[in-house]
Amino acid sequence: MTRMRAVDAAVAILRAEGVSHLFGLPGAAINPFYDAVRRDGTLTHVLARHVEGASHMAEGYTRAKAGNIGVCVGTSGPAGTDMITGLYSAMADSIPILAITGQAPVARLHKEDFQAVDIAAIAAPVTKLALTVREPAQVPGAVAQAFHLMRSGRPGPVLLDLPIDVQQGEIAFDPETYAPLPVHRPAATRAQVERVLDLLADAERPVIVAGGGIVNADACAELVELAELLDLPVIPTLMGWGAIPDDHPLMAGLAGIQTSHRYGNATLLASDLVLGIGNRWANRHTGGLEVYRRGRRFVHVDIEPTQIGRVFAPDYGITSDAGAFLRTAVEAARERTLPDRSAWVRECVERKGTLQRRTHFDDVPIKPHRVYEEMNKAFGPDTRYVSTIGLSQIAGAQFLHVQRPRHWINCGQAGPLGWTVPAALGVRVADPEAGVVALSGDYDFQFMIEELAVGAQFTLPYIHVVVNNSYLGLIRQAQRGFDMDYCVQLGFDNINSPELDKYGVDHVKVAEGLGCKAIRVTDPADLPGAFARAKELVALHRVPVVVEVVLERVTNIAMGQDLDAVVEFEEQATTRAHAPTATIPLPLA
């Protein structure tokens, strides 16, 4: 039997499990692992500037392609605690990432050694497994178990903490005969699927709510096939956006109290049965449950048994992988005589063609609505959008168009500021040929702006649209209910950039100082040229390119507490000129 260090076995298993990229920062307690990576020579390492950034890069890498598992690596103590936000974000959205941390020697774990912390206890609530491995011979089993857990049932992250002496311990291990542990995913029975089809047949106005579990299961084609077979309108959640193309006749719009379409909310409220697949009834989707549930029945399909009934009790629940359910449903539906849904579908399409928000404004300073209109024109259906939180993300979901699965990459539940830059870099690593466009407000952008240097160093080009109102815009809007505008202003007189007129941070100079290119836009008429120039700069220099759009300081974006009480702050579109990039054109006049 071959003998090797435990870390050499760990790296061999990573390779056997399909890992090709690592995101991280070396340090004293993890240096043996890095030595094993160096000796192996097959893994590509991206050096982050912050360990939280490495964890979000791993997230972006996983989210971009079915089957990917991003791996983030750091030394002991603060490196592990820095990863916690990424682990929380991954756990909340069912994203498998593997965090590997170094640790003090086993015999000194209880002696308050330098940078020694019980990271397994800290990470336990936000992982499927958080384990400090105390014996070298346990390392292969621990790594194998990590991949088994990440892929089985509801996907999620794992943290493995490796004391430095455990890493260097010699063990017997045969990499040639290593095999991944079998993955377990529950599957709906034919009888369960038939019951769902019966419930749908009894309904007059059924809809599908398509969650991120469909994307995670790589089952978007099956979703579209089932929707077309049954003639069912589809309402994606924010995490499921892209599972059905925005321009598909059965795409009925996003529903919710923030990231939603007027027509999506109207269609959900008009429905009498909702089939939720791979979704979690998130509160930004449902709003108040009394309004959301009134007058309709619910079926819930989810891979996690305890997710059924967590938010409210459905009329029928099934524990199943979304792909397994959809494949069986397609098979069963083909054997049935199906009801005619054409009138219901026409009604939904009519709503989609009339209940549009206005995007075309010529105001200076720029209204954010116009930015997304011009993004729709500038960036095609193959664009991968990356965003996290704030008015920028909410408005992006209201106005952008997504035509492919995994082309809206967003942390849905955690929403940590700073996520966008590193996640976009992870997406770029996963898909080197993709057109990646990130979307941030100024505060999200500032949180982990240093990671732009990673894009410059490792030739990871993408376009980052920063909509800058020099405000914590979403919090300012939320403070309207308290009749205050308190501690949310980011503007100041920048003595080095007086031309910014109290907008504060000079993002162009900072981006350029980090090795990137940047463009500032102050007039909406200049947006098309700026986006065209950004694409040229990306192709020429192969670095991130920032397009900063200076917005009016205060804009309120449509939102509310209930689906039937979303407040619209701007006049709505009544002609094609008001919403020229709508998926269904409005009348000319």
C-alpha positions in Angstrom: 0.0 0.0 0.0 1.3 3.4 -0.9 2.3 5.6 2.0 2.0 9.4 1.9 1.2 12.4 3.9 -2.5 12.9 4.8 -2.6 16.1 2.8 -1.3 14.4 -0.3 -4.2 11.9 0.0 -6.6 14.8 0.5 -5.4 16.5 -2.7 -5.6 13.2 -4.6 -9.2 12.9 -3.5 -10.0 16.4 -4.5 -8.8 15.6 -8.0 -10.7 12.3 -8.1 -13.9 14.2 -7.0 -13.6 16.5 -10.0 -12.0 19.6 -8.3 -9.9 21.6 -10.7 -9.7 25.1 -9.0 -9.0 26.4 -5.5 -9.6 29.8 -4.1 -7.7 30.9 -1.0 -4.8 32.4 0.9 -1.8 30.4 2.2 -0.8 30.7 5.8 1.4 28.9 8.3 -1.1 26.4 9.5 -2.2 25.4 6.0 1.2 25.4 4.3 1.5 21.6 4.3 -1.7 21.5 2.3 -0.4 24.1 -0.1 2.8 22.0 -0.4 0.7 19.0 -1.5 -1.1 21.2 -4.0 2.2 22.4 -5.4 3.6 18.8 -5.7 0.4 17.5 -7.3 0.6 20.2 -10.0 -2.9 19.7 -11.4 -5.0 22.2 -9.5 -5.3 25.9 -10.4 -5.2 28.2 -7.4 -6.6 31.7 -7.4 -5.1 33.9 -4.7 -7.8 36.0 -3.1 -7.2 39.3 -1.2 -9.6 38.4 1.6 -10.6 34.9 2.8 -14.3 35.9 2.8 -13.7 36.8 -0.9 -12.3 33.3 -1.5 -15.4 31.8 0.0 -17.6 33.9 -2.3 -15.4 33.0 -5.3 -16.0 29.4 -4.5 -19.8 30.1 -4.4 -19.7 31.8 -7.8 -17.8 29.0 -9.2 -20.3 26.4 -7.9 -23.3 28.4 -9.0 -22.1 28.9 -12.6 -22.1 25.3 -13.7 -23.9 22.1 -12.8 -21.6 19.7 -11.0 -19.1 22.2 -9.9 -18.0 22.4 -6.3 -15.9 25.4 -5.3 -13.2 24.9 -2.8 -11.9 27.7 -0.6 -8.7 27.4 1.5 -7.2 29.4 4.4 -5.0 29.1 7.4 -6.2 28.8 10.9 -8.2 31.1 13.2 -9.3 34.3 11.4 -9.2 32.7 8.0 -11.9 30.2 9.1 -14.0 32.9 10.7 -13.6 35.0 7.6 -15.2 32.2 5.6 -18.3 32.0 7.8 -20.3 34.6 5.7 -19.6 32.5 2.6 -20.6 29.3 4.3 -23.8 31.0 5.5 -24.6 32.3 2.0 -24.0 28.8 0.5 -26.0 27.0 3.2 -29.0 29.3 2.8 -29.1 28.8 -1.0 -28.3 25.1 -1.0 -24.9 25.6 -2.7 -22.1 23.0 -2.1 -18.7 24.5 -1.4 -15.9 23.0 0.6 -13.9 25.1 3.0 -10.5 23.7 4.1 -8.8 25.4 7.1 -5.5 24.8 8.8 -5.3 24.5 12.6 -2.9 24.4 15.5 -1.5 21.0 16.4 -3.9 18.6 18.1 -2.1 18.6 21.4 -2.4 22.4 21.6 -6.0 22.9 20.6 -7.0 23.5 24.2 -4.0 25.7 25.1 -5.1 28.9 23.3 -2.4 28.6 20.7 -1.8 31.3 18.3 -4.7 31.6 15.8 -6.3 28.5 17.3 -10.1 28.6 17.5 -12.9 26.0 17.5 -13.9 26.7 14.0 -15.9 23.5 13.7 -18.2 24.7 16.5 -18.5 28.2 15.0 -19.3 26.8 11.5 -21.6 24.1 12.6 -24.9 26.1 12.2 -24.1 27.1 8.6 -22.7 23.9 7.2 -23.9 20.3 6.6 -20.7 19.2 8.4 -18.0 21.1 10.2 -15.2 18.8 11.5 -11.8 19.1 13.0 -10.0 16.0 11.9 -7.8 14.8 14.8 -6.1 11.7 13.2 -4.2 11.6 10.0 -5.8 8.3 9.0 -9.2 9.9 9.2 -8.4 12.5 6.5 -9.4 10.4 3.4 -12.7 9.4 5.0 -13.4 12.9 6.0 -12.8 14.3 2.6 -14.9 11.5 0.9 -17.7 12.2 3.4 -17.6 15.9 2.7 -18.3 15.3 -1.0 -21.0 12.7 -0.2 -22.8 15.2 2.1 -22.4 18.2 -0.3 -24.0 16.3 -3.1 -26.7 14.3 -1.2 -30.1 15.5 -0.3 -30.3 19.3 0.0 -26.9 20.4 -1.3 -24.8 22.6 1.0 -21.3 23.5 2.3 -18.9 21.5 4.4 -15.9 22.8 6.5 -12.9 20.5 7.2 -10.4 21.8 9.7 -7.0 20.1 9.6 -4.4 20.5 12.4 -1.0 21.0 11.0 0.4 17.8 12.5 -2.6 15.9 11.1 -1.8 17.2 7.7 1.7 16.0 7.8 1.0 12.6 9.4 2.0 9.6 7.2 -0.8 7.2 6.2 -1.5 4.3 3.9 -3.7 5.3 0.9 -4.2 4.0 -2.6 -5.4 6.9 -4.9 -5.8 4.5 -7.8 -8.7 2.6 -6.2 -10.4 5.6 -4.6 -14.1 5.9 -5.5 -16.6 8.6 -4.5 -19.3 7.6 -2.1 -22.7 7.0 -3.6 -24.9 10.1 -3.7 -28.4 9.9 -2.3 -31.3 12.1 -3.6 -34.9 11.3 -2.8 -37.2 10.8 -5.7 -41.0 11.2 -6.0 -43.0 8.0 -6.6 -45.2 7.6 -9.6 -48.3 7.6 -7.3 -47.2 10.9 -5.8 -46.8 12.5 -9.2 -50.1 11.2 -10.3 -51.8 12.9 -7.3 -50.1 16.2 -8.2 -51.4 15.9 -11.8 -54.9 15.2 -10.5 -54.8 18.3 -8.4 -53.6 20.3 -11.4 -56.4 18.9 -13.5 -59.0 19.9 -10.9 -57.7 23.5 -10.9 -58.9 26.2 -13.3 -55.9 28.6 -13.0 -52.8 26.7 -11.8 -49.3 28.0 -11.9 -45.8 26.6 -11.2 -43.5 28.4 -8.8 -40.0 27.4 -10.0 -37.3 27.6 -7.3 -33.6 27.4 -7.2 -33.8 23.7 -6.6 -34.7 23.2 -10.2 -31.5 25.0 -11.2 -29.4 23.1 -8.7 -30.8 19.8 -10.1 -29.9 20.9 -13.7 -33.6 20.2 -14.6 -34.6 23.4 -16.3 -35.2 21.7 -19.6 -37.6 19.3 -17.9 -39.4 22.2 -16.2 -40.0 23.8 -19.6 -41.1 20.5 -21.1 -43.6 19.9 -18.3 -44.9 23.5 -18.5 -45.5 23.1 -22.2 -47.1 19.7 -21.9 -49.6 21.0 -19.3 -49.8 24.6 -20.6 -49.0 25.9 -17.2 -47.7 29.5 -16.6 -44.4 29.5 -14.7 -43.4 32.0 -12.0 -39.8 31.7 -11.1 -38.4 32.7 -7.7 -35.4 34.9 -7.7 -33.2 31.9 -7.3 -35.0 30.1 -10.1 -34.9 33.0 -12.5 -33.6 31.8 -15.9 -35.1 28.3 -15.4 -37.5 29.3 -18.2 -36.5 32.0 -20.6 -38.0 35.5 -20.0 -39.4 35.6 -23.5 -41.1 32.2 -23.3 -44.9 32.5 -23.6 -45.4 30.6 -20.4 -42.9 32.7 -18.4 -45.5 34.6 -16.2 -43.0 36.9 -14.4 -41.4 37.0 -11.0 -43.7 37.4 -8.0 -42.8 39.1 -4.7 -42.8 42.2 -2.7 -39.5 43.5 -4.1 -37.9 41.5 -6.8 -41.0 41.1 -8.9 -43.0 42.1 -12.0 -46.4 43.7 -11.8 -47.7 41.0 -14.1 -46.1 38.2 -12.1 -47.8 39.3 -8.9 -51.1 39.7 -10.7 -50.9 36.2 -12.2 -50.1 34.6 -8.9 -53.0 36.4 -7.2 -55.3 35.3 -10.0 -54.3 31.6 -9.6 -56.2 28.9 -7.7 -53.4 26.3 -7.3 -49.7 26.8 -6.9 -47.2 24.0 -7.5 -43.9 24.9 -5.9 -40.9 22.9 -7.0 -37.5 23.3 -5.3 -38.5 26.6 -3.6 -38.7 27.6 0.0 -41.5 30.2 0.1 -39.0 32.9 0.9 -40.6 36.0 2.5 -39.5 38.3 -0.3 -41.4 36.1 -2.6 -44.6 35.6 -0.6 -44.9 38.8 1.4 -47.7 38.5 3.9 -48.9 34.9 3.9 -52.6 35.8 4.4 -52.7 37.5 1.0 -50.3 35.0 -0.6 -52.4 32.0 0.4 -55.9 33.3 0.2 -58.1 31.5 -2.3 -55.6 29.0 -3.6 -54.3 25.6 -2.8 -50.6 24.7 -2.6 -48.4 21.7 -3.5 -44.8 21.7 -2.4 -42.0 19.5 -3.8 -38.6 19.8 -2.1 -35.6 17.7 -1.7 -35.4 18.4 2.1 -38.1 16.7 4.1 -38.1 19.3 6.8 -38.7 22.1 4.3 -42.2 20.8 3.7 -44.4 22.8 6.1 -41.6 25.0 7.4 -43.2 28.3 6.3 -46.8 27.1 5.9 -48.6 23.7 5.6 -49.2 22.9 1.9 -52.3 20.9 0.8 -49.9 18.3 -0.5 -46.2 17.8 0.0 -43.6 15.6 -1.7 -39.9 15.0 -0.7 -38.1 14.7 -3.9 -35.2 16.0 -6.0 -36.7 18.5 -8.4 -35.2 16.7 -11.4 -36.6 13.4 -10.4 -40.0 14.8 -9.8 -40.1 16.7 -13.2 -38.9 13.7 -15.2 -41.6 11.4 -13.7 -44.2 14.2 -14.2 -43.3 14.6 -17.8 -43.6 10.8 -18.3 -46.9 10.6 -16.6 -48.3 13.7 -18.3 -47.6 12.2 -21.7 -50.0 9.4 -20.9 -52.9 11.6 -19.9 -55.7 13.5 -21.5 -54.9 17.0 -20.4 -57.3 19.9 -19.8 -57.4 22.9 -22.2 -55.5 25.8 -20.5 -55.4 28.1 -23.5 -57.7 30.7 -22.1 -55.8 30.9 -18.8 -52.5 31.2 -20.7 -53.9 34.0 -22.9 -55.0 35.9 -19.8 -51.5 35.6 -18.4 -49.8 36.7 -21.6 -52.2 39.7 -21.8 -51.1 40.8 -18.3 -47.5 40.4 -19.3 -48.1 42.7 -22.3 -49.8 45.4 -20.4 -48.6 45.6 -16.7 -45.2 47.0 -17.4 -43.1 49.4 -15.4 -41.5 52.4 -17.2 -37.8 52.3 -17.8 -37.2 55.1 -20.3 -36.3 58.3 -18.5 -34.0 61.0 -19.8 -33.4 62.6 -16.4 -30.0 63.9 -15.3 -28.8 62.8 -12.8 -29.7 59.4 -14.2 -32.7 57.4 -13.0 -31.7 53.7 -12.4 -34.5 52.4 -14.5 -32.8 53.7 -17.6 -29.6 51.8 -16.7 -31.3 48.5 -16.9 -33.0 49.4 -20.2 -29.7 50.1 -21.7 -28.2 46.9 -20.2 -30.9 44.9 -21.9 -29.9 46.5 -25.2 -26.2 46.2 -24.7 -25.9 42.6 -23.3 -27.3 39.6 -25.0 -29.1 36.4 -23.8 -25.8 34.7 -23.1 -24.8 37.2 -20.5 -24.3 35.9 -17.0 -25.5 38.5 -14.5 -24.2 38.5 -10.9 -25.7 40.5 -8.1 -26.3 40.3 -4.4 -28.5 42.8 -2.5 -29.9 46.4 -2.4 -31.9 48.6 -4.6 -29.6 47.8 -7.5 -30.5 44.1 -7.2 -34.2 44.7 -6.7 -34.4 47.0 -9.7 -32.3 44.6 -11.7 -34.8 41.8 -11.1 -37.6 44.1 -12.1 -36.1 45.3 -15.3 -33.4 43.0 -16.7 -34.1 39.9 -18.8 -32.6 36.5 -18.2 -32.9 33.8 -20.9 -30.7 30.9 -19.6 -30.3 28.9 -16.5 -27.5 30.0 -14.2 -27.4 33.4 -16.0 -28.8 35.2 -13.0 -26.4 34.3 -10.2 -27.5 35.8 -6.9 -27.2 35.0 -3.2 -30.9 34.9 -2.4 -31.2 34.4 1.4 -28.1 35.8 3.0 -27.5 38.9 0.8 -24.1 39.9 2.1 -22.7 43.2 0.9 -19.5 42.7 -0.9 -20.5 39.4 -2.4 -20.7 40.5 -6.0 -17.1 41.2 -7.0 -15.6 37.9 -5.7 -18.7 35.9 -6.9 -18.3 37.3 -10.4 -14.7 36.3 -10.4 -15.7 32.8 -9.4 -18.2 32.7 -12.3 -15.5 33.9 -14.7 -13.2 31.1 -13.6 -16.0 28.5 -14.1 -16.9 29.8 -17.5 -13.8 31.5 -19.1 -15.7 32.3 -22.3 -18.8 33.8 -20.8 -19.8 37.4 -20.9 -20.1 38.2 -17.2 -21.8 41.4 -16.0 -21.9 42.2 -12.3 -24.4 44.7 -10.8 -23.7 46.6 -7.6 -24.7 49.6 -5.7 -21.9 51.7 -4.5 -21.9 50.3 -1.0 -21.9 46.6 -2.1 -19.0 47.5 -4.4 -16.9 49.1 -1.7 -17.2 46.2 0.7 -14.8 43.9 -1.2 -13.5 46.2 -3.8 -9.9 44.9 -3.2 -10.9 41.6 -5.0 -10.8 43.5 -8.3 -7.0 43.1 -8.1 -7.6 39.3 -8.3 -9.3 39.8 -11.6 -6.4 41.9 -12.9 -3.7 39.5 -11.6 -5.3 36.3 -12.9 -6.8 37.7 -16.1 -10.4 37.3 -15.2 -12.2 40.0 -17.3 -15.8 41.0 -16.7 -17.9 44.1 -16.7 -19.0 45.6 -13.3 -21.9 48.0 -13.5 -21.9 50.2 -10.4 -25.1 52.3 -9.9 -23.9 55.0 -7.6 -26.3 57.2 -5.6 -23.9 57.6 -2.7 -26.4 56.2 -0.3 -27.4 53.0 1.4 -30.5 53.2 -0.9 -32.5 50.2 0.3 -32.0 51.1 4.0 -32.9 54.7 3.3 -36.1 53.6 1.6 -36.9 51.3 4.5 -36.3 54.2 6.9 -39.2 56.1 5.3 -41.4 54.1 7.7 -39.6 55.7 10.6 -39.7 59.2 9.0 -35.9 59.4 9.0 -32.9 59.5 6.8 -30.3 58.5 9.3 -26.7 57.2 9.0 -27.2 56.1 5.4 -25.5 58.9 3.5 -22.2 57.9 1.9 -21.4 61.2 0.3 -18.6 63.6 1.3 -16.3 66.2 -0.3 -13.5 64.2 -1.8 -10.5 66.5 -1.6 -8.7 64.4 -4.3 -11.7 64.4 -6.7 -13.7 67.6 -6.2 -15.5 67.0 -9.5 -17.5 64.2 -7.9 -19.7 66.9 -6.2 -20.1 65.3 -2.8 -20.5 61.7 -4.1 -17.5 60.7 -2.0 -15.4 57.7 -3.1 -13.8 58.0 -6.5 -14.5 54.4 -7.8 -12.8 55.1 -11.1 -9.5 55.9 -9.4 -9.7 53.0 -7.0 -10.5 50.5 -9.8 -7.6 51.8 -11.9 -5.3 51.6 -8.8 -6.2 48.0 -8.5 -5.2 47.3 -12.1 -8.6 47.5 -13.8 -10.2 49.9 -16.3 -13.1 52.2 -15.4 -15.6 54.5 -17.0 -17.9 57.1 -15.4 -21.3 58.0 -16.9 -23.4 61.0 -15.9 -25.8 61.3 -18.8 -28.2 58.6 -19.9 -27.4 59.3 -23.6 -23.9 58.1 -22.9 -24.8 54.7 -21.5 -24.8 52.8 -24.9 -21.4 54.1 -25.7 -20.0 53.3 -22.3 -21.2 49.7 -22.4 -19.8 49.3 -25.9 -16.5 50.8 -24.8 -16.5 48.5 -21.7 -16.8 45.4 -24.0 -13.9 46.7 -26.1 -11.7 47.2 -23.0 -12.5 43.8 -21.6 -11.5 42.2 -24.9 -8.3 44.4 -25.2 -7.0 44.3 -21.7 -8.5 41.1 -20.2 -9.2 42.7 -16.8 -12.3 43.7 -15.0 -13.9 46.9 -16.4 -16.0 49.1 -14.1 -18.9 51.2 -15.5 -19.9 53.6 -12.8 -23.3 55.3 -13.4 -23.9 58.4 -11.3 -27.6 58.2 -10.3 -29.9 60.7 -8.7 -29.4 60.6 -5.0 -32.9 59.4 -4.1 -35.0 56.9 -6.0 -37.7 54.8 -4.5 -38.0 51.4 -6.2 -41.4 49.6 -6.2 -42.0 47.4 -3.2 -44.5 46.7 -0.4 -45.6 44.3 2.3 -48.1 42.2 0.3 -48.4 41.1 -3.3 -51.6 43.2 -3.7 -50.0 46.3 -2.0 -46.8 46.9 -3.9 -46.2 50.7 -4.0 -45.3 52.0 -7.4 -43.3 55.3 -7.1 -43.0 56.1 -10.8 -45.6 56.4 -13.5 -46.2 53.1 -15.3 -45.5 52.3 -18.9 -48.4 53.0 -21.2 -46.6 53.0 -24.6 -43.8 51.1 -26.2 -41.5 54.1 -25.8 -41.9 53.9 -22.0 -40.6 50.3 -21.9 -38.7 49.7 -25.2 -37.0 46.5 -24.0 -40.1 44.8 -22.5 -40.4 41.1 -23.5 -43.8 41.8 -25.0 -44.0 45.2 -26.6 -46.6 47.6 -25.5 -48.7 49.6 -28.0 -46.8 52.2 -30.0 -48.9 55.0 -28.5 
